[in-house]
Amino acid sequence: MHIVADENIPLLDEFLGEFGRLTRLPGRLIDHTSIADADVLLVRSVTRVSAEMLAGTPVRFVGTCTIGTDHLDLAGLDAAGIEVASAPGCNARGVVEYVLSCLLTFAERSASRWQDRVVGIVGVGEVGSRLATVLQALGVKTLLCDPPRAERGEPGFADIEELIRHCDVISCHVPLTMDGPHQTRHLFDGSRLARLRPGTWLINSSRGPVVDNTALLDVLQRRSDLLVALDVWEHEPLVTPELAALCALATPHIAGYSLDGKLRGTAQIYQALCRFLDVPATMTLEQLAPRSGAGEWLVEPGTPEDWALTRALRLVYDVRDDDARLRAMLAAASSEQASREGFDRLRKDYPLRRECNLLRVITAASEPQVARRVLAAGFDSGGVE
């Protein structure tokens, strides 16, 4: 069996080496020629896969180690009899931590408490629902918007116009859909962006075209009160330098790029491939996941709980590092092609990043409120005398 895979997928040898030959390629270079004799194709979000691309090849299984599937021609692949698997929820926790880091940074820059803001979550699937759970556990008021779920009669959802009227923060977590009753392309167009409340924080870590980047540039040129964090861009891997300069935070599509999220994605696709081949799954993520990046932090008695939570979150992930790396790359890029290559290089060479549960926060037994706070955010926690 020949497996062609995106080179950025981790643990390929460990999970899939027993199945046959592995060929690793940059995701944007995977095409019809490179899979001419492949049986299995494994991708991430940068590789667009259609039935036409696979026509005449032996490929009968396509796995994407990502939550989203908008880069896959699902209808065409199904009609061609090709099995498709994705990894729902694999990087959801990483995206939650990205959003929390954005909130910390925006609060510092605006001299306000992020916990006092009303957060609107657009798209309440794997990521949005987990974000809502964490924010609510931390005492943050949230409004949830998910038109498909509301249409099915599920209670508790507001429409997007209500979020725009009432929310101080809007975080986008929708899939990209190009047409239909719930189209998300340019969900935030010029009209909606212009109607954002004064001082709104807008975070997009879903898909670039969900926010009309041209309209956003125009709005930001006129409204310095808005703070915007973009992790995804409408014309990736090309980033418009003028737009990045006006964003409070600009990052290279890495919101969910924790090592843990990528490892879970590989494990989920391995399990799906085993089911497709009707063979037992003998490897588990627990057997293979490294401990690199795990640690402990002892919180001194008397530490304010908000400060302890901020420090703990920053120990695990600080969005300002990724923002600085992207801005440095854009400043050094001499052409659009250099910028595209630099964007992909930032993703390929991404530094080690673990998730909150790998940091054990040790708090004084006499201060259970600090322990409750860090536990609500997703950390491992233990008390000391």
N, C-alpha and C positions, 0 to 999 in steps of 0.2 A: 504494500500500500504506500502511495506517495501522498504526503501531506504538505501543502504549501501554506505558509502562515506569515502574518505580519511579524516583523522582527521585534516589535515592542511587546509581544505577548510573553509573559514570564512563565517559567517552569514547563516549557514545551517538552524538553527531553525527559524530565521526570514523569510527567503525566502521559506523554504520547509516544515516547521513544520506542516502546515495545510494539507499536502498531506498524512500524516500517520506516521509510525514509522521510526525513524532515528537510524542507527547504525554507529558509527564512529570507524575506524580502522587505524592503521599505513598503509601507502600506500603499503609498501613492503610485508605486511602480508595479503593483500587481495588475496584470492584464491578461487578455486571452492567450497570448503567447506563453506567458510564464506558468500557466496552469494547463498547458496542452496535454500533459500526461498525468495530471493530478487526479486523485480520487476524492480528496477532502480539501476544502478551502476554509481557512480560519482567518478572520479579519478583525479590525477595529473600525472605528467610525469614519476613518479617512478613505476607505476603499469602497467605491460604489460597485455593487454587484447586481447584475441583471441576467435574465435568461439568455440574452444575446451574447453577453460576455462568456457564458459557459457553454454556448452551443458548440457541439462537436467535441467536447472534452469528456473525460470519464467522471467528472465531478458529480457526485450524487448527495453530498452533504456539505452544507455551508453553515459555519458557526461564527457568530459575532460575539466577541468577549466584552460586550457593552450592553447597557440597558436599552438604548435606543435602536430602532431598526429602520429609520428613515433613509439610510444609505442602501437598503436592500429593496429590490423589486419583488416584494412578497407575492403579489398576484402572479407575476410572470414565472417566478421560481416554482410556485405551487403547480401552475399549469404544466411546467416542464417535468414534474415529478421529482423535484429536488427537495430533500429534507432541509429545513432551516431551523436553527436553534439560536436563541439569544441568552443573555445572562441577566434577567430582571433583578434589580436591587443590588447588583454586585458592588457598585461604587456609591450607593446612596449615602452611606455614612460619611464618606469623604466629602461629598457635596454639602452635607449638613455642616461639617466643620469649616468648609470654605465660607459658607454664608455667615456662620458665627464670627469668623475672623473679619469678614467685611463689616459686620455690625460693630465689632469692637473698634475697628479703625475709624469708621465714620463717626462713632460717638466721641472719640478723642478729638477728631478734627472739628467737630461742631460743638464741643464742650457740653455734651448732653448725655443722659443715660439711655442706652439703647433699650433697656428693659421697660422704659416708660412709653415706648412707641407702640403704635398699632401696626402689626405686620400683616400684610395681605399676601397670601400664597396662591399663585396662579398655577394650577395643575397639582392635583392632590393624588398622585400615584405613589410609586415606590419612594421617590425622594421627598415630594411635598408632604406626604403623610408623616414621614419620619421627622422632618423639620418641624411640622406642627406639634408633634408629640413632645419634642425636646423644648420648644419655646413655651408651650403651655405648662410643662413641668417646671420651668424656670419663672413662671408667673407672668409671661408676656401675653398680652391680648392678641389674638389672631383672627383674621377673617379669611375664609377659604373659598376659592373660586374654582370650580371644575364643571363646566357645562355638560359634558357627557354624563357624568355621575348625577348631576341635578336632573337631567332629562330622564334618567332611569327611575326617578322618584326618590332618590336618596335625600334625606334631610340635611340641613346645616350648611348649605352652600349659598353664597352671595353671587351676584353677577359682577362682571368686571367693572362696570360703571360705579357700582357701590364701593368697590375697592378704591377706585380713583378718588372718589369723594371723601372717603373716611380714613384711608391708611396713610401713615407717615413713611412706611417702608413697603415696597412691592418686590417680591422675589419670584422669578419665573422658573417653572419646572415642568413645562409642557413638552410633548413630542412635537416635531415639526410635521404639519400637514399642509399640503399645498392647495387643497380645494375641499369642497364639501361644507356641510352646515357648521362644522367646528374647525374651520381653517385657522391655523395658528401663524401662518406666514404674515408678517407685519401686523401681528396682533396689537402691538403697540406702534401705531402709525403716528403721523404728525399730529393729528387731532387729539389722540389720547395722551401723547407725550406733553402737548401744550397744556392739557387740563390737569396735570399732576399738581397736587397740593404744594404750596410753597414749602421749600425745604425737604421735599420727598427724597428718600434714598431708593434708587432703582437698581436691582441686581439681576443680571441675566446670566445664568449658568446652564441654560437648557440647549438651545440651538440659535445660531447667529441670526437667521432671518426672522426670528420671532419679534425682534425689535428692528424697525426700519432704520438702518444705520445712517442713511442720508438725512432723514428727518430728524434723527437724534442729534446729529452734528449741528443742524440748523437751530434746534431748540437750545442746545447747550451754548451756542454762540450768543444767545439772547438771555439765557437764564442761568446766572451763576449760583442761584440758590439750590439747584439740584445737585445731589451727589450720586454718581453712577459708577457701578462696577460692572465691567464687561469681561467675562471669561471666554465668550464665544462671539464670533464676528461673521458678518453677513457674507463675506467673500474669502473665508479662510482657504489657504493659510495667509492670505494677504490681509494686512491690517492697515486701515487708513491712518497715517500718522497724526493728521489733524484731529481725528476723533479720539484717538488714544490720549493725545495731549490734554483734551478737555475732560476725559474720564477721571474720576477720583482714584479709581483702581482699574488697571488694565492687565489681564493675564492671558497666557497662551493656551486656552482650552485645557486646563489642568485641574478644574474644581474637584473632580472625582479621581484624581491621579494618585491616590494613596497606594502604597504597595499592597495593602490588604485588599483594596477594591480590585486591583488587577489580578491578584492571586485568586480571589473568589470567582472572577470572571473565567479564568482558565479552568478552575475546578468544575464550574457549572457546565462548561462546554465539553469537558472530558466526560462527565456523567451523561450528557446528552448523546455524545458519540458512542459511548458504550451501549446505551439503549438502542440506538440505530443499528449497531452491529450485532446486537443481541449477545453481548459478552458481559461478564461480571466486572463491575468497577472495583478494582483491587486497591487503588490508591486513594488516600484522603488528604485533604488540605492540612489537617492536623499533623499528619506525618511529615509534611514537606515545608510548611511555613517556617521561615527563619525567625529567630528572636531578636535579630538586629534592630535596634531602635527602641526596644522596650526599656522601661526604667521605673524608678520610684522618685517621688518628691515629698519631702517631709515639710509640712506646713507648720510654722511656729505658732504656738498658742497666742491668741490675741490678734491674729491676722484677720482683717476685715473680709467677710465672705465674698463680696464683689471683687475685691482685689485678688483673692485666692483663685477665683474662677477665671479671671482674666489672665493671670500668670500661667495657670494650668493649660488653658487653651493655647496661649502663645508658645508654651514649651513644645506642644505637639505640632502646631501649624501656625505660621504667620504669613498672611497673604501679601504683606508688604515685600517679602523676599521675591515672590514671583512677579509682582508688579515692577520691581527694580530690574529684574532680569529682562523682562520684555522691553522696558524703556531703553535699556542699554543696547539691546539688539537693534531696535529701531533706529537709534541714534547712529549706530555704526554701519547700518545697511546702506550700500551705495546705489542700490537699484531695487526695483520691485522683486526681481528674481532673488536677490540676496536676502530680501525681507522674507520671502516665502520659505527659503531654505533655512533661515534663522529661526523662524517660527517652528518648523518641524524639528530642528535640532534641539530647541528648548524642551520639547516633549520627549524626544529620544533620550536625551542626557539628563532627564529629570532626577534631582537628588532624592535620597531615601526619605520617605515620608510615611510614618505609621499613623494609626488612628488612636483616639482617646483611650480606648479600653486597654491599650498596651502601656499606658502610664498609670501606675498605682499611686494615688495621692493619699498620703498618710496624714491624718488629722488628729488633733487632740480629742480624747474621749469626752472631755468636758465641753466640747464645742460641736455638738451634733449638727448644728445648722450649716456649718461649713461642709461637713461630709454629705449632707443631703443635697447641698448645692452642686457639688462636683459629681455626685452620683446622677443627678437629674440631667447633667450635661453629657453623660456617657462614659465617665471615667471609672476605673476600678478604684475602690476606696477602702481604707482600713483604718481603724482607730488605734491610738496608743495611749498609755497611761500618762 
